[in-house]
Amino acid sequence: MAELTDPASGKPLVLRVEISAEGGATLSLPALAPASAPVRDEELERRSAELERRAAKLDEAERRLNERELELEAGSGHTVSEKIRLASREKRTAQIEEELEGRLRDVDEREGALETREAEFEADVELREQRIERWRAELTELEQRLDRKETELTLYVGELQGELSKREPGWWPAADRPLRHH
């Protein structure tokens, strides 16, 4: 049975009945005989209706409490609002994780592109250095060849001058040795 409470204070209602023996000697047997059912007056009906309304309200509150207890037992300790909050938080977390994964992929792609570009740059520098070394070697070889040719030409000119001065002594001034151009 449900316990009735006073809505103002929230304390349980207590019904007290007091029976006293005052004037018990004057009572006779007919006075003790059950009287006919008293006629209910308006105040009694109002109180009875209020009591029934409170009992119905109490039964409804008890039903809701039982439902909530069942919900708490079945729902691993989370209320509906907590479940909604947790679901919302999980959704936000999933969105943030997805965004971070996207950013991480973007960073990885950029890093890969940067490494590729750096490797291409290093390869280009290496090729240019090899080309410069090759040109330097070719230039050194050409300079040596030019020096040999100059030497050969100078010797040839000296020989020609010697031959001409022997054939035609007045054409070119005679020298002890051939002229060198350097």
MOFENFEN-V516571 format. One record per run of one state. SS is the DSSP state (A for helix, B for strand, O for the rest). FROM is the first residue (numbers start at 1). TO is the last residue. If there is no record, write none. Layout:
BEGIN
ss:SS from:FROM to:TO
ss:SS from:FROM to:TO
END
This chain:
BEGIN
ss:O from:1 to:4
ss:B from:5 to:5
ss:O from:6 to:11
ss:B from:12 to:12
ss:O from:13 to:23
ss:A from:24 to:26
ss:O from:27 to:28
ss:A from:29 to:32
ss:O from:33 to:41
ss:A from:42 to:74
ss:O from:75 to:79
ss:A from:80 to:167
ss:O from:168 to:182
END
